[in-house]
Amino acid sequence: MPTTAPMSSRHDPQWLDSMYDNRALVPAHPEHFRRWAAWSTEAVRTQPCQIDLRYGGGPNEHLDVFPAQRSGAPVLVFIHGGYWRALDKREHAFVAPPFTRTGACVVIPNYALCPAVTLPQIVLQTVQALAWTWRNIRRWGGDPQRIVVAGHSAGGHLAAMLLECDWTAYAADLPAGLVRRALSISGLFDLEPIMHTPFLQPSLQLTPAQVRMASPALLPAPVHGTLATVCGGDESAEFIRQNRLIRAAWGELAVPVCETLPGLNHFSVLEALAEPGHQLHRLALQLLHDA
């Protein structure tokens, strides 16, 4: 599998849409979204949680916390996808219960959406959410020294970007290794083809400078921490390529896990994260154990 898209296809609008339009690729996607919403409503109804806590003063800068059962617990911060332009933390609360039941604390942040903000601004919002988590999570039983970030799709991109953050430069009270473990599920690591994808670019309005600034595969391997990456075996060739690209760019030391999970599409792969006993769920638990 090549680590770059074929030159003949790279800027072909029809090909790019066919590779990146996951809703068109998975006609049953509305059913996945209905399940996520129903499961998430049930999670908020039945689980102890604090909803819409403010981590900043800007649009959508709030998060939900699902507390740990006891203090000193590892913390899973889950970042939702939606191509940086859609979806909300409200549809992703279902991720929390399978991990709180194992003793973890779970944090699910929101962020503003394009085109109201730029993609680099979203990256900074997630940095702000993680800084808030490090400063405050003891209140809900979480250990700020044991933070693991996981994200799906656009959230997988943001999880990788958080490994690149210079935390001490952002704020003097933060540790250099605030995030040492990250999990990217169907993440995007090279934004250059995204900039040329017709159904996305009108919302994202990516520029070449933003692509260079916010493409993990174009940045050096992180000094602190490692990234585990997975994607579904039924996803497009581009998502499978993107998954392999970050290991090629950062190396096996920085990306020790890089797997394609058979039988899963772009939406069912997220459901696997919340399925106890599934390989992906076990991987996330191992990251929390090692944090």
Buried (B, 14 or more C-beta within 10 A) or exposed (E): EEBEBEEEBEBBEEBBBBBBBBBEBBEEBEEBBEBBBEBBBEBBEEBEBEBEBEBBEBEBBBBBBBBBEEEEBBBBBBBBBBBBBEBBBBBBBBBBBBBBEBBBBBBBBBBBBBEEBBBBBBBBBBBBBBBBBBBBBBEBBBBBBBBBBBBBBBBBBBBBBBBBBEBEEBEEEBEEBBBBBBBBBBBBBBBBBBBBBEBBBEBBEBEEEBBEBBBBBBBEBBEBBBBBBBBBBBBBBBBBBBBBBBBBBBEEEBBEBBBBBEEBBBBBBBBBBBBEEBEBBEBBBBBBEEB
